[in-house]
Every structure is written in structure tokens, then in C-alpha cells.
């Protein structure tokens, strides 16, 4: 593969990391997307040495190749998004005269409704950790905080104690792209956090970042996202709740329950830290019961005691 194309891609990944604060996970996904492109160019095209040679014909061939390989529509859509971003960067840097990826059509993927728990199921999960031992108190505080503020698991494990304003009962959370937002700490979460901090014990030789961490593992160092996943899986088995439930399910449940309770979409968008309202709109699958209640309360021919003329 070309040194020119490699250099441009390296520059793009550096730009994402340094200027856009892209996460390691995002950078890894983009690298995998570029490897897929390299495979196609090597096996099917050949002779592509510069970004400017990625023309519409080559790119359409690449899309056809992805369909041929039976990739999921979501994967193809992501790889096209990666290409668009890369060629937009190349255009800005003067490496291409225009962005040929603009002409490509993204496959319709549809939007899968997120899995969420009912309020009763959330209570069941939150009460599963034992309240008479340090690990149980930590797990209760962790689950309550995640559900109370709609936190992503990476935001949760990245929390430091100083980010909790106890007077205002809010958390300063750093989300995607290191963007700061305010997350609420409800009454139950505040109580659980207080109980956990009474028994929290960092390791004697812990690094400063671990000393500051809100949630620690049994070795007294910062908890990892993988540990949170394993912890939730343990309580799912204990409670018999749906094993499809993941740490992110509590974030989905947070948004769904807010909207079911009458919160407006813009407020939920702010609390979730979504850049676009479109992302938040997926949570508008309010409960059938709430829709039925609204209908019966509002529609003149649905009200109890109202006779419909024959």
C-alpha cells in the first residue's frame, strides 16, 4: 500500500486523537475500517498510491465489495462515515480537490429500539447488591449513580470524588470528546454514595489517579468498564433479569423513564449529553399504558361515561 495514503491516514488518526479528543475505541474502529479498505484496494484495484486516487468509481467498488462480503448494513454505514470524515480531512489539508465520498449513498439501517428495564426491574437490580459488605455498598452506589444520572459506563469508571458537588447533588461528567456536562444525583444515589465512601479504601501504593477515583476494585485501584460488565452479569443471574441487560441498559432505562414521566426531549438530550436531538428521539417509545392514559384523558369519545352517538 502507498506511503502517501498511509501518511494521510496516520495524519487523520492523529488529528482525531489530538484535536477531536477521540477515544481509543473510536481510533481502533477507524483503524479497522481502513484495514478493510486496504484489503479491497490490494485485492481488487492495485496502483492506488495517493488519497487523490480514491475516486467515486473506486469508492463505489468498495461499497459493492462490502455488500458482497455480506457485512451488516450498520458496519457498511460506519465504514462510509469513516471514509467521508477522512476525505473531508484530506480536502481541508489540500490532499484532494473534492470529497468523492459525498456521492455515496449510505445504506438504510433502520434503528433498533434500545433494550431497557421497567422501573420495577430497575429497583430489583439496584437492590441486588448486599448492603452489609464494602463490595455490595460499592455496587449499589455504582448502579444507583449510573441510573440516576444516565451515565455511560466509561464516564462512570472515570469519575473522581471531586466531581461530585454534594451541596448541589450533581456530577460534573466528562463524556465523548471530553465534553463536560452536568448529571443529576438523586436522593437514593446520594445516600448510596455516602455509604460507599465511608468504606472506600484505596491501595496504600495507589497512583494519584486511583487515589482520586470514585469507584475502586477489591485491590483498591480504579474500577474498569469490563469489571462493571461482569458485576452486572452477576446480579442478573441472581435476580433472573434479562441477560441482554448491559451497563448501557441503565442509561437507556434512565432516558425512557424520564420521557415516560413527562420530561421534554430537549432536557433529556442535555442530560444524556447527545450532540443531536435525532439521537435522543429513539427514546420516544413511551409505554403503551401512558399513551392509552393520555388518549383516554384527552379524546372526547374515549372518556369514561361519554356516550358515543349511534
N, C-alpha and C positions, 0 to 999 in steps of 0.2 A: 504494500500500500504506500501511497505517496507521502513523502516527508512534508509537503505543503499542506495536504489535508490533515495529517496528524498534528502539525504545528497549530493549525487553525482550531482544531478540536481541543487541543491542550489549552490554548488561549481562552476558548469559550468556557471550559470547565473551571479554569482559574477565575474568570470573570464571575461565574455563578457563585463560587465559593467566597471570594473576597468582597465583591461589590453587591451581590444579591443575598448574601448570608445563607446560601442553600445548605440544607442538611446533608450529612454523609449519605443518608438513604437516597436522597434525590440525586446526588452525584453518582452513586452506584447505579441507579436505574438508568441515568443518561449514558453512562459508560457502556452498559449492556445494550442499550439501543444503538449506539454507534458500532459496537461489535457486530450486531446483526446487519447493519448497513455495509460494513467492511466485507462480511461473508458474501453478500449479494454482489457487490462490485467485483470482488475477486473471481467468483464463480461464474457470473453471468455477463459481465461487461468488460472489465480489464481496461487498462490505459487511463484510468481516472487518477490524475496526479494533483489537481488543484480544486478548491471549493467551486471555482467558476465553471468547472466541468459537470457539476451536479445540475444538469438542466431538467426541464419538465419531462422530457422523454425518459431520462434515467430514473427520475423520481417516480413516475407512473409505473415504470417497470418494477421498481422496488415494492410499490404498493401491491401490484399484481402478485409478486413473489411472496409477500407476506400472506396474502389470501390463499395462495397455492399451498403454502406450508401449514395452512389451517390454524393460524393464530387466532385467538379470540379478538372480537371487534374492539374490545377495550384496550388490548395490547397494541393493535394497529393504530388506534386513535392516539395512544400515548406516544408511539414512535413518530407519528406525523407531527405531533405537538413539539417533540424534541427537535425534529428537522426544521420546523418553522422558526423556532427560537434560535437555533444555530445559524440558519441562513439570514435571519434578521440581524444577528450579531455580525456576521460576515459582511453584510451590506453596510452596516454602520462603520465597520473597520475598513471599508473600501476594497474588500477581497472579492466581492461580486457586484455586478452593476444593478441587479434587482433580486428579489426573493422569489425564485421559481416555485417554492413550496406553497405560495399563496393560491396557486391554481389547483391544488389538490383538494379533493373532497374528503372530508372526514366521515368514516362510516358511522351510521346511526347506531348508537349502542343501547339506547334506552336507559332508564335509570332504575336500578334495583332499590326497592324500599329497604331502608336500613332495619336490621333486627333490633327491637327494643323490648324492655321488660315493662310489665304493668306496674302500677305503684305498689300493689301487694307483693309482687315478685321482688321488687327492689328492696322493700322492707325485709323480706325473707333473707336476701343476700347480705344486706347490711348488718343483720343481727346474727349471722352465722359465726363470725369470729368470737372466740371466748373472751369474756371481759375480765378474766381473773389472772391473766398472764401477759407479760410485755408484748409478745408477738401478736396476740389477739387484739390488744389495745392498739397496736400499730396498724393492724389490718383494718380494724373498724375505722380508725381515723383516716386511713388512706381511701377506703371505699366511700366514706361519707364526704370527704373532700372532693373526690372525683365527681361524684353525683351532684353535690351541692353547687359546684362551680362549672360543670360541663367541661372538665379538663381533659386534654389528650394525655395519654399515658407518659409521653416524653416530657410534657410540661409538669406532670405530677412528680416524676422522679428527679426532675431538675430543680424543684422548689428548694429554696433556702428558708430558714426560720425567719430571717429578717424581711422576707417578702409578705409576711402576714401582719397586717395592721390590726392589732387586737381591739383597738378602740372602735374603729370603723367596721371591723369584721369583713375585711376584703383582702384579696390576694393580688399582688402585682405579678402577673404571669407573663412569661416571655414565650410567645407562640412561634409559628412558622416565620422564617426570615428574621428572627429575634425581635419581632414586633411585640410591643408591650400592650397588655390590656388589663382591665380590672375584672376580677372574678369574685362573685359573692361567696361568703362563708356563712351558711345557715346556722341556726341555733344548735341543731344536732351535730353538725360538723365541728363547730367551735368547741362544744363540750368534749367531743371525741379527741380533738387535737390537744386540748388542755390535759386530758387524761394520759395521752401518749407521751407528751413532753415531760410529764412527771417521771416517767420510767426510761425515757430515751437515754442511751449510753453510748457515745462514740468510742471507738477503739483508742487506747492510750497513745498509739503511734499514728493515729489517723492524719491524713493530709488535710490542709486547711479547707479544701472543697468538701471533704467528708464531714469535718467538724461543723460546717455551716448547714449541711443537708437536713431537710425536714424529716425525711424518711430514711432509716438505716436498716441494713440487713442484720442477721444474727452475729456477724463479725464486727459490727459497729462501723461499717462503711456504707457509702451511698447505695441505695437500692437501684436495681436495673429494671428496664422495661420487661425483660424476659422473666425476672423474678415475680413481677406483678402478674404477668400472664399465668404463671404456674400457681400462684396463690389463688387467683380467681377460679382456676380449674379445680383446685382442691375443694373450695366451698361449693362449687356447682355440683360436684359429686356428692357432697354431704347433704345438700338441700334437695337434690333431684331436679334442679332447674335445667333449662335447655342448654346443652353443651355447646351450642353455637354461640353462646354468650362470651364476649371477649371484653377486655378493658374498655374498648371503644363503645361497647354496647351501653355503658353507663352515660356516656356523652350523648348518644342517640336518645336514650331514655330521658335525660335532662331536657333536651330540646322538645321532644314530643310532649312531655308532661307540662312544660311551660305553655306551649301552644294550646294544649287541651284545656288548660286552666284560664285561657283568655289573653295570654301575653301577645303583644303585636310582633309581627315578623321582624321589623327593624331592630327592636330591642333584643330579640333572640340572636339576630345576626351579630350585634355588638358583643353580646355575652360569649358567643362561640368564637368570635374573632375571625369571622368569614369576611373575605375581601369583597365577594359578590353576593348580592341578595339571592341570586339564582341558586347558589349552593345551599342556602338555608331553606329554600322553598320545598325541598324534598321532604321536610318535616311537617308539611301541611296535611299529612294523612291523619287528621284528627279522628278520634274514636267515633265509631258509628253511633254510639249512645249519645255522645254530645251533639252530633248532627241531628239525631232524632229529637232530642230535647229542644234544640233551637227551633226545629221545624214545628214541633207541637206548641211551642210558646209563641211563635211568630205568625204562622199561617192561619188565616181566619177559618178555613174549613178543616183544620186539624185540631182546633181547641176542644177540650173536653166539654160536653154539654151543648156544643154548637150543632144544630141540625142542618144537614145538607138538604136543600130543597130537591124534591123529586121531579 
